[in-house]
């Protein structure tokens, strides 16, 4: 990929350099040369995947995410393909995941607000980063995140390193990066330790959050990590049950987020909302239908110029503003 102003967003990249890379320059080309991801005017594959504004030109490098109904990949509730570079794709994926799972708010001994997710967000981040850094990029397949009612699967193209024993992953693991330059860049931005300790942290984080031990296995030429929902019975209650009792329990937190968005941005149409929150029009239609059925919003005006508004007598308030996950 030829380096151009359209490839890399300067402000984001320069801020990243100042914080993590420590290269005494504000010239993007110089920084990329020092990082050894630019040769003359051509970005290397690692340079493009880690720093490009949009990596759609390498479709197999995008992460595919889906929330399914029940326990099998038959009925889609929501889906998304990441388009940002690999560094930003991790956070982009975590936002989708946290929009698709439940959260419980508890009050601690000191009256502090404690939020507890169905899954350890830190462990999911480790799993995503492991997939991004160590996957086989010569494989035409994508990293897939499959979200079911009781588990989340992260599928990473490429098998587990032959030098390691998958059954002893927590005691005999070491770093064997398949993609050395990508691993180096992720290390420099503090996303990995480069010691092969990611699996140990995943296990510890799941245990702390009350989740069963994740499963590590190979399937269909991919390395698969399966995270299981926390055993705490109360976690499925409370904050994320839906906008009100009239909304079906299967509707996920995406509808709560849409309701909150319409509260702040009334009068927009489906295509406008889709562009603003980066969710497919089809999914927005599904969520809009649920909100209309529950009597929370209505369409006002003509088909060309009208939009969606809150119904004035609606008293439902959002109790769970979506938590922003920072990488």
Secondary structure by P-SEA (a helix, b strand, c coil): cccccccccaaaaaaaaacccccccccaaaaaaaacccccccccaaaaaccccccccccccbbbbbcccccccccccccccccccccaaaaaaaaaaaacbbbbbbbccccbbbbbccccaaaaaaaaaaaaacccccccccbbbbbcccbbbbbbcccccccccccccccccccccccaaaaaaaaaacccccccaaaaaaaaaaaaacccbbbbbccccbbbbbbbccccccccccccccccccccccccaaaaaaaaaaaacccccaaaaaaaccccaaaaaaaaaaaaaacccccccccccbbbbccccccccccccbbbbcc
